[in-house]
């Protein structure tokens, strides 16, 4: 697995040099020069911990959470005041953890961000199904939230049990969604669970769109080494057939495929914090992608607060890109949208996409992974699956290693990937 990703990295970067993350970092972040900038805020608290979840989180304590939010707002001001005037950004997303636990202070955070940023594509918040109540949804709307993403995972009892989740009260959730409107109501599902069939996922998808969703995300199950999940991942051939069947079904129903694993029933509905050329991350474990660097905040809530209270940014690790490394990051993140436009690539790097990766693009077309129309390369059904498949290798070789180390060390000296 590591060999595959290492060889791919060396091929695409034209170098044997690994991605090297070190603890040195900038206190001044050059985000003003970045077009297509998105914002992300991480809330690392949950009432209970799901054993399959790999994200940075800890059990909720009101005292710790309030201290964390105070530090988070300080971080926003520390970075925001570095700019000259208000910076236009695409979107703002709150992830976790369970952001609903801080619903009462959400407006305070958004107001702080709006002092420095003008948000053009709305504000999104991730929710647990238990959070979908009329009072909480009204609180979100009053805080300017326009999009919500509900982590259903599955409506099927057998998979809820497998994942340690309780049954979703569908009628109550639907009633709340009918009473409080959002531009996007997305529901997340996990696919490629052991024994899972197309009929299982079809039932989940139909239920989602019937009871209030206008957008769904169907994410593959990934077996991270540092979680306590006992779930075994599905074999490749079964996984490919399942993904293809789901995709064909959604397209047949008239849903638009908006990214590798998302579908929408309404044209304006969208929910993705990934497909951004640049993004600024605030909070524990949040990442920041700028033109020449990628940085990650510490995973420790305690050390995060201590750093902020000491007047320093909570950066744990930074990567300084070579030109080819930045190209790989650009293509990887952009490809989530199912297409890469050569005009955007050339505007970003000052080099035609075909000049940088002409051979690779030719091979992808020969293998039936992409098609080309004008300057745009779009993934086929086959290409989308293999992107999924490679992303799994990438996650287990790179992200798994990094998150495992950062979960144990607040500020590692160095990580090579």
N, C-alpha and C positions, 0 to 999 in steps of 0.2 A: 504493500500500500504506500509506504513512504518512498519506495523506489520510483513508483509510477509518478507521484506528484513531484519528486525531485527532478526526474528526467524532463517532465513537462515544463517545470520552472526554468531549467537550464536552456531548453530549446527556445522558449518564448522570450526569455530575457537575454539570450545570446551570451550567457555568462555562467560560470560555475559558482559565482558568488551567491550565497543564500540571502534570504531576507533577514537582516540583522536589527533586532530591537535592543536599544540600550536605555539606561535610566536617565541619560541627559535629556533635557527638554527646553523649549522656549517658553519664556514667561509672556512674550508678546506674540500673538498668533496672527499671521498675515491673511485673515479671512476676507478683508475688504476687497482684495483683488480677485476673489473667487466668484465666478458666475454659477448659476444653478445651485445655490447653496441651500441645504436643508438643515433643520434643527431637530435634535433628539434629546429627550430628557429621560433619565432612568430612575425609577422608584423601586428600590430593592427590598420591599417588604411584602410578606404574605401572611395570612392567618395560619395557614398550614403549608408545608412544603411538599410539592408533587415529586415523586421519586424519579420521574422521567425528565424533569425540567433541568436543562444545563445552565440556565442563566443565573447571573449574580443576584442572590436574594438571601434574606434571613427572616426569622420569625418576627412578626410585628410587635413592637413595643411603642406606646405613644410617646414616651419620653425620648427614646432614641430617634424615633421618626421626626418629632418636632425639631430636635437638634439638627438632624440631617437636612430638613427643609430650610432651616435658617442658613446652613452652610451652602446649600444649593443656590439660594437666592444671592448669597455673597459671590459665588462663582460666576453667576450670570452677570452681575455688575462688574466683576473684575475683568471679564472678557469683553462684555458689551461696551464699556467705556473706552476700550482701545480703538474703536472705530471713530470715523469722522462723520457725523450725521447718522441717519437711520439707514441700515442696510436692507435692501429688498431680498427676501428669501422665499423659497417655494412653499415650504410647509413646516409644520411643527408636530412631532409625534412624542407621546408619552408611553413608555413601555416599562416592563417590570419582570418580576414582581407583580404587584397588584396596585396600579395607580389609583384605583377607586378608594383605597384606604386614606388617601390624602385629598379627597374630593373637596373638603372644606377649605383647603389652602391652594387649590388648583388655580383659582383666579389670581391669587397673589403671585404665583409663579409666572403665569401668562402675562400679567400686567408688567412684571419686571422685564420679561423678554421684549414686550412691545415698546418699551422705552428705547430699544436699540435696533429693533428689527420690524419690518413691514412684511407680514405674512400674506402671500397671494393665493395659496391653494388650500387653506384651511388648517384646522387643528384636529389631530386624531388621538384617541385614548384607547388603550387596551383594557378590556374588562373580563372579569370572571362571570360566568352565567348568574351567580348569586347576586352580582352587582346590578343586574338589569331590573331596577325598580323605578317607579315613577319619580319619587323624591330625588334619587341619585341622578337620574337622567336629566331632571330639571336643573339640578345643581351644575351639571356639565354644560348644559345649554347656556345657563347664565354666565358661565366662565368662558364663553365663545367657542366651545368645542363644536365642531361640525361633522366629525366622523368618529365612529366607534367600531372597535374590532372585538368580538366576543369569542373567547377561547373555549369553544364547545368541545373540541377533540373528537367526540362521537356522541350521537344520540342513542347508540346501541348499548344496552345494559351490559353485554358480555365484555365490551371494550372499556366501558366506564369502570367496571370491576378490575379489569386488567391494569388500567392506568391509575387506579386508586381514586377515581372521581365518583361523586354521587350523581344520581339521576337529575336531569335538567327539567325544571317545571316549565314545560313548553307553553302552556296556555297563559300562565302568568307573565312569562317573558314576552310573548306576543302582544298581550294587552298593554304592557308598558311601552313597547316599541310603537304601537299604534297611537298612543297618547302623546308621546314626545318624539317629534320628527328630527331626523338627522339627514344630511346629504348622502352619507354612506353608512350603511349598517352591514358590516362584514362579519362573517362567522368562520372561524378557523377549525379545520379538521386535520387529523393525522391519518396518513395512509401508509400501507405496507406493514400493518400489524399482523402478527401470526394468525393465519387462517382467514384473514379479511378477504371478502369477495366484492366483486363489482356491485352485486345487489345490496350489500351492506352500505357501500359508499353512495350508491344511487339513492337509497332511502334517506341517508343523511342530507344529501344535496337537495332533494325534493322537499324535505322537511324545512330546511333552512330558508329556501326561497318562498315556501308557502307561509311561513310564520314570521316574516319581517325582514329577511336579508335581501339586499340588492347586490350583494357581492360575497363571494366565498374565497377562501384560501385553503388549498389541500396540500399540506406539507408532508414530506416523507419522514417517517420515523428514523432517527439516527441514534445509534447505540453509543453514547459517549462513555468513555472509560471511567469517568469520575462520578457519574450518577449512580444511584442505588437501584436503578431499574433492572428487573429480571426479564424484561421483554426481549425476545430474540428477533432480529430483523429478518425481513422476507428475502428470499432468493431473487437474484437478478431477473431471470426470465419471467417469474410471476409478477414481480414489481413492474417490469416494463409493460406487460399485458394489462395490468390493472390501471396503470397511469394512462395508457393509450385508450382503454375502454372509457375511462372517466372523461378524458378530453373529447373523444368523439361524441359521447353522450351530451356533454355541455354545449358543444358546437351545434349538434342536431337540435337542441332545445332553443337555439338562437342566442345563447349567452356569448359575450365577447371574451376572448382570452386576453387578459390585460398584462399578464406576466407569465413566467414559467409555471407558477402554480396558483394563479388567481383567475377567476371568471366573474363577470358582472352581468346582471340582467338589465341594467340601465346604463346608458352611454356615459353619464357624468359620474357614475359611481367608481371610485378608485381608492385603494388603500395599500400603499407601499412606502416604507421609509428607506428602501434599498437603492432604488434606481435614481441616484443623485450623483452629479459629477463631483460635488463636494458636500460635506456636512460637518456641522459643529455638534459635539456631544457634551452634555452637562450631566453631572452626577456620577455615582459609583459605576465603574466598568464601562462608561460611555466612551465611544470611539469618535475621533475627529479625523476626517480625510480632507486634506488641503492639497494645493497644487504640487508641493514638493515634499510633503510629509504625512505620516499617519501616526496618530498618537492614541494611547489608551489610558484612561484614568484608573487609579487603584481600585481593586475589588473589595477592599476593606472599608466598611462604613466608618469605623473608629478612626482609621488613618486618613480617610477622606476629610472628615470633619476637622481633624488636627491640622492637616495641611492648610485648609481654607482659613481656619482661625489664626494660623500663623502668617497669613498674607501671601501664601504661595498657591499656584495652581496644583491640583491633585494628580498631575500626570505621573503615571508609573513607568511607561515605556514609550519610546519614540522610534520610528523608522524613517530614515532619510532615503528617499527614492533615487535610484539611478533613472535615466530616461526610460529604459526598457521596462524596468520594474513598474514605473508609473503607468506605462502603456498596458501592462498586464492587469493592474488594478482597475484601470479605466474600462477595459474590455470585459473583465469579469463582472463588475457591478452593472455596467450598462446592459449586458446580455440578459439580465433578469427580465428585462422588458420584452424579450424574444426577438430583438432586432438591434443591429448596430448600423448607424448611418455614417458613411465615410465622410460626409461634410462636417459632422460634429467632431469626428476624430481629427480631421485636418485642422479645423479651427482651434482645437485644444493643443495639438502638438506641432502644428506647422509642417506636417508631413502627410502625404496621402496614405490612406489606410493600406492600399495595395502595395505601396513601396515598403511599408513596414512589415506587412504580413501577407504578401501576395501568394506565396507558396501555400501557406496554411489555409487561406481562403479558397484556393483552387482545390485543395484536398478535401475540404469540408463540402464543397459543391459536388465533387466526384463521388463522395461517400453518401451523398443525399442528406447531409445534416443541415445545409442551408440552401436557400435560393437567393438570387440577386435580381433586384429591380431598380434600375437607375443606380444611385449610389448606396442603396440600402440593402443590407444582408439580413434576411429573416430566417428564423429556425423552422425546420420542418418538424413533424411529429417525432420522427426518429432523432433529430438533433436535440429537441427539447428533452427527450428521455436521457440521452447521453450527457447533456449538460447536468441534469439531475444526478446522474450516476457519477460523473467526475466531481461534482460538488460534494458528494458524500465522501469521496476519497480526500478531497481538500479539507473538509471539515474535520475528519478523523486524524489526518496527518498534521494539520497546522492549528486549527482553532482548538481542537481537543487538547493538544499539548500546551498551548498558550494559556487557555483558561484553567487547566489543571494546575499549572505552576502559579498563576496569579491568584488562584483561590487559596493557595498556601502561603504565598509571600506577597506582602503589600507592595514592595518595591524591589523586584528582582534586578540583579546587576545587568543581565544580558540574556536574551533568548535568540537562538538562531533557528530559522525554519527553512 
